[in-house]
Amino acid sequence: INAEYGENFIRARKIYSELPQIVHDLERRQLFEAKVEEIEPSIRWCTFNKTGSSKGKAVSSGGEIDFQALEKQLEKDNPSLDILKTKLEDAKNESRKNQSIEINEVVWKGKILPLKSEKVKLHLLAARENAQEMEKTTNVDKKFALYDKVLLEYGEAYSSAKELGHAGKRSKTGKESNQKDIIAALAEFISHEKLKWSLQRIQEMIGSMEAKIEAAATAAPDEKPKKVPKPDELSRLYDNLIQTLEEIESLLGGTDVNATQLHNAQILSAKIFRIYYLARGFLGNFKWPEALALIERAQQQIPIAIQHHKNNKSLNNSQSQAEIQKLEKLEKAIEAERWIIHARAFIATLQKTNPTASTSSTLVEVIDEYDTKPVSKNRLVAFPPDFESISCRPLLFDLALLEINPPSLDGRKEQKRGWFGLF
């Protein structure tokens, strides 16, 4: 059927491409040329359905169909082809079903677990496809969106595995009991994969936020970004990182010694960074004693974490070396911030012991007092000067009153009389 459709589309394209040479009307020519452009993606689609390739662009080097390249090609050719996009999604699902036949088992804790549920297979394949696309992209927002898709697919696979476990609880035979253990182990495997990707997502978020904070600290005042991540957000992320690592280690149960050593080292490093950003939060709230105590605690733990990384030979990889460099950089930053906290705490103590120094007073008014706060331009003198009250009458009338000589009113005063009004 696809071959017949493709031949018909090719004939239609040939006819529409020859009609502009016959017709002299400009509008009809443009209409025929537009029809040729509309038919072109349909021809490629039929070619793809027939041979699994669209001029070699939709097939990867390994012989697998690259649906992402085909989808981008269709969007580039004609973004309004919703029918082709729907068919592309159907082709994706069909390809996943074909690939799910090849995925028959997974390995968990040295045991081979058979995969018999088609729903679990499809969700695992969808998660794998999103993970492969995430490795190719460089856009941060798109990468985090793909992380969410991967975690969603693993969540659906876990739910499907749990449904199989609930269905197998009714049986009591030995064979079914063994099947129940396999399903439980499969659920653990899926949960471990989901936590692993969740851990990677949290690490990406932490790296992105720390890069923004560092860029804001070194940027010029006019170029500083409006929104900078707060220390409390990073401390919560490190808390989630620690919890995720502990859950991964609880699932492994100590079966992988190298992984256990790596997780312990990562947990120790994450605790140090969590303490550091908690101290930064107290520092922003002017709580000097709490900030100083947490900073010193983090400083004490850094050499222990670095030594822990160096003692384990299994951790001598690029990830551990990057973690050691990050800890050493943090140690230098903590050493600088310790003295800043000491100075600010001393200034706060001076302000408490000298309450007469007013922040609103100018230097002219408190010239004999010592104020530890930095002097700003608007604290030198009071400008503009304060208002003073004056008489509500105009000044002209007051001057005129001084030049007026009022007549004497002594003749109108009541005269005093003596006894019996005679004298």
C-alpha positions, 0 to 999 in steps of 0.5 A: 500500500505504501509503495502504491501511495508513493508512486501516486505521490511521485506522479502527482509531483511530476504533474504539478511540476510540469503544469507551471510551464504550461500555465501563464497565470502567476497565481496558478504557478505559485499554487502548483509550486506549493503543491509540489512542496506539500507532496515532497514530505509525503513521498519521503514518508512512503519511502521510509515505510517501504525501506526504513530509510528516507534518503539515508537521513533517518537511519543511524550508522548502526542500522537503527531508525533515527526517529528524532532526525526524521521528526525534525526533518518533517517539522522543517519541511512542513510544520502543519503536517499533524497527520504525519506526526501522528504516524511518526508516533505510531512508528515509534511505538511500533519500533519499540515493540520490535526492539522489545522482542530483543530485550529479554533480560536484565542483570541485577545484583549478579542475577539475570532477570527475565523480562516478560511484561510488554508494558515494562519493556516498552517503558524501559525502551522509551526511557532509554530513547529519551536518555540517548536524546538527552546526551545529544542536546546542549540546551539546558531547559530541554535537557531537564525536560528530557530528565523528567521524561526519563523519570516518568517512564521509569515510574510507569515501568515500576508501577507495571512491575508492581501490578505484576507483583500484586497479581502473583500474590494469590498463587502459593505454589513454589514456581509462582513463589519464585516468579514473585521473587523475580518480580520483586527483584525487577522492581528493585532494578527499575527503582535503582535506575530511576534513582540513578537518573534522579541523582544525575538530574540533581547533580546537573541542577547543583552545577547549574546553580553554582555556576550562576552564583559564581558568575554573579559574584564575579560580574560587574555591578551593571551586568549582575543577573536579576535572579540569583539562586539562594543558599537555602535552595542549594542546601535543600538540593544537597539534602535531596542528593544525600537522601538519593545516595542513601536510597541507592545504597540501601537498594544495593545492600553492599553487594558492590564494594566499589559503588559503596565506597563511591557513594560514601565519599559522595555523601560525605562531600554532599554533607560538607556542601550542605553545611556550607550553604546553610552557613551562607543562609545564616550569614545572609540573615545576620546570624553570625554565631550560627554561621561561624559555627557551621563554617568551622564545622565544614572546614573540619570535615573537608580534609577527612573527605579529601583523604577518604577520596584519596585512600580508596583506589577504586575512586581514582577516576575523573569524577573523584578528581573533580570532587577533590578539586571542588573540595579544595576550592571550597576550603579556600573560600571558607578560609576567606569567609571565616575572617569576614564573619569574624569582622562582621560579628565584631562590628555587630558587637560594637554597635550593641555596646555603642547604641548612641551612634545613630544610623540616620545622624550625619557626620556633622552632628556626631563628629565626636563619636566613632561609627564603624559603619561605612560612610556614604555620600548622603551621611556627610551633611543633611541636604536638603536642610530641614524645614523651619516654621515661619509666620503664616502672614506675608512678610510685606505686611509686617514691614509695613506695620513698622511704618504706621503711626496709629492715632492716640486713643487716650481721649477715649479712655474712661476717666476715674471719678472721686466720691459721690461722682463730684470730683 
